[in-house]
Every structure is written in C-alpha cells, then in structure tokens.
Amino acid sequence: MSAQRKTLEKNVEIPGICFIRQPESTRRCTLSAGYYGAHRHFYSGQLTHGFRAATGWRQRPGENQAD
C-alpha cells in the first residue's frame, strides 16, 4: 500500500505559478507568481493566426496564490 498525501483542492500550490482560479470556472492563472495586474490563462481563448488570445480576468481583493 502506498502512502499518498491528500490535498484539498482549494489549498493547491504550484511554486512559481499564480494558479488563482477564474470565478465561475475551472481555469486557473498561468502567469508567474508575484506579478501585478489581471490574471491570464494562456491555454484558452480564441485561436488567431495559430496563437491563443488567452482568457483574462481581474484580480480580486485579498487574493493569495492558490485560492
């Protein structure tokens, strides 16, 4: 039997990545941790000339990494 650590979904932390969840969605911010400004998920959004436009949303007051 293997011992696995159980982590609640709301307490996930990935060092170096913001990872804040977009409200009402499963998308998470893929920017580096410690930046200022709007969150971005670079693997979603419209495809234009072979590049994704990314999905963005505003930061909410009091957010910490891995809400």
Secondary structure, 3 states (H helix, E strand, C coil): CCCCCCCCHHHCCCCCECCCECCCCCCECCCECCCCCCEEECCCCCEECCEECCEEECCCCCCCCCC
